[in-house]
Amino acid sequence: MTHEIIVTDKDFNRLQALIESSRWYRRFDQQHIDELEEELNQARVVPDAAVPGGVVQLYSIVCVTDLDNGKKCEYQLVLPKHADSARSMISVLAPIGTALLGYSVGAIIDWKVPAGKRRFRIDSVEHRTDALPSTTDLDTRVNEQAGNDVGLSSARRQDCG
């Protein structure tokens, strides 16, 4: 099953600026920049208001299942300057970050990660509007869920990356 990559015009413009500045100033790994640019070239760009529900955008909180080991993880997709692995805030330039961008709930993604190739399924997407959650916001959400099967402890959140 092929899934369409959908990116908001606002995210597209931000990410194009990131790509251009990264090439100009030689910031970040150029391979990751190339991979992000390739994803954007395949994407359908739409106005913010036209994005269907369940599509991963910048600042979305995404719950995924690693289909190779069954582990569930929750990430927030952010720009590189906001990345914080201790809080599960992953950069759009990280392999899994680039892989998630623009895909929707139910999509199964095969993507290269430093340890090899992994398969993830997007289980849920919660949209944020340019607001980064406070440390306590994401930690509270995780702690509230810790008692059920989809709950993720801080340790388990780290396992999928």
Backbone as CSV, one residue per row, in Angstrom:
resi,resn,N_x,N_y,N_z,CA_x,CA_y,CA_z,C_x,C_y,C_z
1,MET,0.842,-1.185,0.000,0.000,0.000,0.000,0.883,1.243,0.000
2,THR,0.650,2.138,-0.931,1.423,3.357,-1.030,0.702,4.468,-0.282
3,HIS,1.450,5.183,0.523,0.891,6.302,1.267,1.447,7.595,0.701
4,GLU,0.574,8.557,0.550,0.957,9.868,0.051,1.616,10.685,1.164
5,ILE,2.652,11.428,0.805,3.302,12.338,1.741,2.622,13.696,1.592
6,ILE,2.087,14.205,2.702,1.400,15.498,2.688,2.131,16.435,3.641
7,VAL,2.479,17.613,3.146,3.207,18.598,3.949,2.486,19.935,3.832
8,THR,2.363,20.621,4.965,1.738,21.950,4.918,2.661,22.929,4.215
9,ASP,2.073,23.947,3.618,2.903,24.958,2.949,3.830,25.647,3.948
10,LYS,3.347,25.837,5.173,4.163,26.461,6.213,5.374,25.579,6.557
11,ASP,5.149,24.277,6.763,6.251,23.353,7.043,7.194,23.259,5.852
12,PHE,6.623,23.208,4.650,7.447,23.124,3.440,8.398,24.313,3.367
13,ASN,7.878,25.507,3.596,8.727,26.705,3.528,9.803,26.701,4.615
14,ARG,9.441,26.310,5.818,10.431,26.215,6.909,11.529,25.223,6.570
15,LEU,11.121,24.077,6.058,12.095,23.023,5.774,12.961,23.357,4.568
16,GLN,12.397,24.024,3.579,13.209,24.479,2.445,14.265,25.481,2.925
17,ALA,13.874,26.385,3.826,14.827,27.345,4.387,15.913,26.619,5.178
18,LEU,15.539,25.600,5.922,16.509,24.804,6.669,17.497,24.132,5.715
19,ILE,16.992,23.563,4.650,17.847,22.897,3.661,18.819,23.898,3.044
20,GLU,18.306,25.042,2.615,19.157,26.048,1.981,20.224,26.577,2.930
21,SER,19.832,26.908,4.155,20.817,27.442,5.096,21.826,26.368,5.495
22,SER,21.386,25.122,5.585,22.298,24.037,5.939,23.332,23.802,4.857
23,ARG,22.918,23.947,3.628,23.877,23.791,2.521,24.832,24.979,2.476
24,TRP,24.315,26.159,2.693,25.142,27.362,2.642,26.183,27.381,3.764
25,TYR,25.733,27.045,4.964,26.632,27.095,6.125,27.229,25.735,6.472
26,ARG,26.910,24.727,5.664,27.417,23.366,5.865,27.130,22.849,7.274
27,ARG,25.914,23.121,7.709,25.462,22.599,8.998,24.806,21.251,8.766
28,PHE,24.865,20.400,9.745,24.210,19.098,9.732,24.841,18.177,8.694
29,ASP,24.476,16.937,8.766,24.955,15.912,7.859,24.271,16.108,6.505
30,GLN,25.042,16.281,5.476,24.469,16.564,4.157,23.620,15.404,3.632
31,GLN,23.932,14.185,4.027,23.103,13.048,3.611,21.693,13.199,4.168
32,HIS,21.577,13.635,5.427,20.252,13.822,6.026,19.508,14.973,5.351
33,ILE,20.231,16.007,4.989,19.626,17.134,4.256,19.096,16.638,2.911
34,ASP,19.895,15.837,2.204,19.468,15.292,0.907,18.231,14.413,1.049
35,GLU,18.180,13.600,2.115,17.028,12.726,2.331,15.767,13.535,2.618
36,LEU,15.901,14.594,3.410,14.753,15.456,3.682,14.288,16.127,2.387
37,GLU,15.219,16.612,1.600,14.850,17.264,0.340,14.142,16.280,-0.600
38,GLU,14.604,15.048,-0.631,13.958,14.027,-1.465,12.517,13.786,-1.006
39,GLU,12.305,13.705,0.307,10.946,13.538,0.832,10.062,14.721,0.441
40,LEU,10.601,15.937,0.587,9.817,17.127,0.236,9.482,17.160,-1.252
41,ASN,10.402,16.691,-2.089,10.145,16.662,-3.531,9.022,15.695,-3.897
42,GLN,8.785,14.697,-3.068,7.728,13.721,-3.317,6.391,14.135,-2.698
43,ALA,6.431,15.158,-1.858,5.249,15.536,-1.077,4.248,16.361,-1.872
44,ARG,3.000,16.224,-1.445,1.955,17.131,-1.928,1.867,18.243,-0.888
45,VAL,2.066,19.473,-1.323,2.062,20.624,-0.424,0.664,21.229,-0.421
46,VAL,0.113,21.406,0.784,-1.254,21.915,0.922,-1.289,23.013,1.984
47,PRO,-2.297,23.882,1.929,-2.455,24.876,2.998,-2.718,24.175,4.328
48,ASP,-2.324,24.830,5.424,-2.513,24.258,6.768,-3.933,23.732,6.972
49,ALA,-4.909,24.519,6.580,-6.310,24.164,6.823,-6.769,22.950,6.012
50,ALA,-6.011,22.579,4.975,-6.424,21.477,4.110,-5.779,20.134,4.475
51,VAL,-4.968,20.115,5.529,-4.299,18.870,5.917,-5.316,17.960,6.607
52,PRO,-5.453,16.737,6.118,-6.372,15.808,6.780,-5.876,15.469,8.189
53,GLY,-6.775,15.047,9.034,-6.386,14.624,10.376,-5.462,13.419,10.310
54,GLY,-4.606,13.286,11.304,-3.737,12.120,11.391,-2.485,12.180,10.552
55,VAL,-2.157,13.340,9.989,-0.937,13.490,9.188,0.149,14.111,10.059
56,VAL,1.341,13.540,10.019,2.465,14.021,10.823,3.013,15.316,10.229
57,GLN,3.020,16.346,11.073,3.555,17.655,10.706,4.633,18.036,11.715
58,LEU,5.338,19.127,11.446,6.266,19.633,12.451,5.496,19.895,13.733
59,TYR,6.082,19.537,14.836,5.549,19.691,16.191,4.466,18.683,16.549
60,SER,4.117,17.773,15.633,3.158,16.713,15.973,3.786,15.773,16.989
61,ILE,2.935,15.204,17.846,3.351,14.130,18.735,2.827,12.848,18.099
62,VAL,3.743,11.912,17.855,3.440,10.718,17.078,3.716,9.469,17.910
63,CYS,2.750,8.574,17.948,2.947,7.278,18.596,3.165,6.259,17.484
64,VAL,4.266,5.520,17.573,4.601,4.523,16.558,4.869,3.182,17.221
65,THR,4.713,2.134,16.427,5.103,0.794,16.851,6.226,0.335,15.942
66,ASP,7.324,-0.110,16.543,8.419,-0.709,15.796,7.960,-2.117,15.454
67,LEU,7.719,-2.388,14.192,7.156,-3.671,13.779,8.167,-4.807,13.852
68,ASP,9.442,-4.481,14.009,10.457,-5.520,14.132,10.562,-6.065,15.551
69,ASN,10.202,-5.246,16.553,10.325,-5.729,17.927,9.077,-5.473,18.783
70,GLY,8.055,-4.842,18.211,6.800,-4.614,18.907,6.791,-3.465,19.901
71,LYS,7.893,-2.761,20.043,7.956,-1.664,21.008,7.189,-0.455,20.503
72,LYS,6.503,0.194,21.443,5.749,1.409,21.132,6.529,2.598,21.673
73,CYS,6.567,3.657,20.884,7.293,4.855,21.279,6.490,6.087,20.897
74,GLU,6.731,7.151,21.622,6.085,8.432,21.339,7.172,9.465,21.115
75,TYR,7.049,10.201,20.030,8.017,11.230,19.669,7.285,12.521,19.345
76,GLN,8.000,13.619,19.472,7.519,14.876,18.914,8.495,15.257,17.821
77,LEU,7.986,15.562,16.643,8.805,15.933,15.498,9.076,17.434,15.544
78,VAL,10.353,17.813,15.602,10.718,19.213,15.779,11.835,19.611,14.826
79,LEU,12.081,20.904,14.741,13.236,21.411,14.007,14.500,21.046,14.783
80,PRO,15.654,20.965,14.106,16.878,20.530,14.780,17.220,21.319,16.047
81,LYS,16.952,22.605,16.066,17.318,23.413,17.238,16.495,23.062,18.477
82,HIS,15.370,22.361,18.308,14.532,21.974,19.434,14.695,20.502,19.819
83,ALA,15.524,19.766,19.083,15.677,18.334,19.342,16.229,18.092,20.742
84,ASP,15.665,17.096,21.408,16.075,16.737,22.767,15.691,15.272,22.971
85,SER,16.645,14.374,22.789,16.329,12.948,22.861,15.823,12.531,24.237
86,ALA,16.245,13.223,25.289,15.773,12.885,26.638,14.278,13.128,26.784
87,ARG,13.728,14.028,25.979,12.296,14.335,26.008,11.570,13.762,24.793
88,SER,12.241,12.889,24.042,11.672,12.257,22.843,11.261,13.274,21.788
89,MET,11.991,14.373,21.724,11.759,15.398,20.703,12.813,15.173,19.621
90,ILE,12.370,14.584,18.494,13.325,14.204,17.458,13.328,15.199,16.314
91,SER,14.513,15.409,15.812,14.703,16.332,14.706,14.110,15.761,13.429
92,VAL,13.585,16.652,12.623,13.093,16.265,11.306,14.251,15.759,10.439
93,LEU,15.496,16.059,10.836,16.661,15.564,10.103,17.127,14.188,10.574
94,ALA,16.627,13.712,11.700,16.953,12.349,12.132,16.287,11.383,11.154
95,PRO,16.886,10.237,10.907,16.275,9.317,9.929,14.797,9.026,10.199
96,ILE,14.423,8.744,11.442,13.013,8.455,11.720,12.177,9.725,11.608
97,GLY,12.752,10.876,11.912,12.025,12.139,11.779,11.661,12.420,10.334
98,THR,12.635,12.272,9.449,12.373,12.469,8.022,11.366,11.440,7.525
99,ALA,11.486,10.216,8.030,10.581,9.149,7.593,9.137,9.421,7.981
100,LEU,8.921,10.008,9.149,7.557,10.235,9.639,6.867,11.416,8.972
101,LEU,7.619,12.436,8.625,7.047,13.674,8.101,6.102,13.417,6.927
102,GLY,4.874,13.894,7.065,3.919,13.852,5.963,3.121,12.573,5.831
103,TYR,3.470,11.545,6.611,2.710,10.302,6.552,1.574,10.338,7.561
104,SER,0.625,9.447,7.400,-0.569,9.488,8.243,-0.729,8.211,9.059
105,VAL,-1.678,8.254,9.985,-1.988,7.116,10.842,-2.232,5.888,9.972
106,GLY,-1.614,4.781,10.366,-1.760,3.522,9.635,-0.633,3.250,8.662
107,ALA,0.125,4.269,8.302,1.222,4.081,7.360,2.299,3.204,7.979
108,ILE,2.856,2.327,7.157,4.001,1.514,7.568,5.206,2.045,6.800
109,ILE,6.242,2.357,7.571,7.402,3.043,7.012,8.636,2.175,7.181
110,ASP,9.332,1.923,6.084,10.642,1.277,6.118,11.667,2.387,5.995
111,TRP,12.608,2.429,6.927,13.567,3.525,6.888,14.906,3.094,7.441
112,LYS,15.970,3.649,6.866,17.316,3.372,7.357,17.555,4.148,8.645
113,VAL,18.074,3.458,9.642,18.502,4.071,10.897,19.947,3.640,11.112
114,PRO,20.642,4.301,12.038,22.050,3.946,12.225,22.294,2.447,12.458
115,ALA,21.353,1.755,13.087,21.527,0.332,13.386,21.075,-0.580,12.240
116,GLY,20.651,-0.026,11.122,20.184,-0.834,9.992,18.871,-0.307,9.464
117,LYS,17.979,-1.212,9.087,16.676,-0.812,8.550,15.595,-1.203,9.552
118,ARG,14.624,-0.310,9.758,13.536,-0.563,10.704,12.207,-0.323,10.008
119,ARG,11.170,-0.977,10.559,9.805,-0.799,10.061,8.952,-0.277,11.200
120,PHE,8.281,0.824,10.939,7.428,1.455,11.936,6.021,1.603,11.381
121,ARG,5.051,1.536,12.272,3.665,1.849,11.922,3.262,3.068,12.743
122,ILE,2.633,4.030,12.089,2.134,5.203,12.805,0.783,4.839,13.400
123,ASP,0.705,4.903,14.745,-0.517,4.531,15.450,-1.416,5.719,15.750
124,SER,-0.823,6.858,16.083,-1.629,8.046,16.362,-0.788,9.295,16.162
125,VAL,-1.491,10.396,15.907,-0.843,11.690,15.704,-1.655,12.743,16.442
126,GLU,-0.975,13.507,17.273,-1.601,14.640,17.955,-0.930,15.899,17.430
127,HIS,-1.724,16.811,16.930,-1.155,18.031,16.351,-0.895,19.079,17.409
128,ARG,0.197,19.793,17.227,0.538,20.946,18.049,0.629,22.122,17.090
129,THR,0.365,23.288,17.558,0.435,24.470,16.694,1.650,25.292,17.068
130,ASP,2.785,24.905,16.538,4.063,25.577,16.746,4.477,25.670,18.203
131,ALA,3.714,25.072,19.082,4.043,25.166,20.498,4.787,23.909,20.914
132,LEU,5.910,24.102,21.510,6.633,22.976,22.060,6.082,22.709,23.451
133,PRO,5.816,21.460,23.779,5.306,21.192,25.117,6.389,21.462,26.150
134,SER,5.956,21.824,27.322,6.926,21.986,28.399,7.426,20.605,28.788
135,THR,8.522,20.558,29.508,9.062,19.278,29.958,8.003,18.503,30.700
136,THR,7.264,19.163,31.555,6.270,18.456,32.361,5.096,17.983,31.519
137,ASP,4.752,18.676,30.441,3.632,18.277,29.597,3.865,16.895,29.005
138,LEU,4.992,16.688,28.325,5.256,15.404,27.697,5.470,14.330,28.758
139,ASP,6.210,14.642,29.832,6.446,13.663,30.888,5.146,13.286,31.582
140,THR,4.246,14.239,31.804,2.971,13.953,32.442,2.143,13.032,31.563
141,ARG,2.092,13.310,30.255,1.333,12.455,29.329,1.863,11.031,29.374
142,VAL,3.178,10.885,29.393,3.777,9.551,29.416,3.459,8.858,30.730
143,ASN,3.593,9.572,31.837,3.316,8.971,33.138,1.854,8.585,33.289
144,GLU,0.941,9.366,32.733,-0.474,9.043,32.801,-0.790,7.759,32.054
145,GLN,-0.028,7.491,30.998,-0.281,6.316,30.180,0.478,5.085,30.671
146,ALA,1.373,5.249,31.629,2.292,4.176,32.014,1.589,2.901,32.463
147,GLY,0.363,2.985,32.931,-0.309,1.800,33.437,-0.989,0.953,32.388
148,ASN,-1.073,1.400,31.145,-1.776,0.586,30.155,-0.829,0.080,29.077
149,ASP,-1.337,-0.761,28.191,-0.491,-1.408,27.192,0.182,-0.436,26.250
150,VAL,-0.449,0.677,25.960,0.177,1.627,25.052,0.955,2.691,25.802
151,GLY,0.942,2.624,27.119,1.683,3.583,27.926,3.165,3.431,27.712
152,LEU,3.880,4.534,27.782,5.302,4.523,27.486,6.070,5.151,28.630
153,SER,6.912,4.400,29.262,7.785,4.983,30.270,8.903,5.734,29.567
154,SER,9.619,6.564,30.287,10.738,7.288,29.680,11.727,6.321,29.064
155,ALA,11.982,5.214,29.715,12.933,4.235,29.191,12.418,3.632,27.884
156,ARG,11.141,3.291,27.833,10.593,2.689,26.609,10.542,3.683,25.468
157,ARG,10.334,4.976,25.762,10.315,5.971,24.701,11.640,5.971,23.969
158,GLN,12.715,5.724,24.672,14.043,5.766,24.069,14.351,4.543,23.226
159,ASP,13.644,3.431,23.436,13.981,2.182,22.787,13.772,2.174,21.274
160,CYS,12.853,2.951,20.768,12.522,2.884,19.354,13.451,3.689,18.454
161,GLY,14.185,4.631,18.994,14.984,5.534,18.170,16.163,4.908,17.628
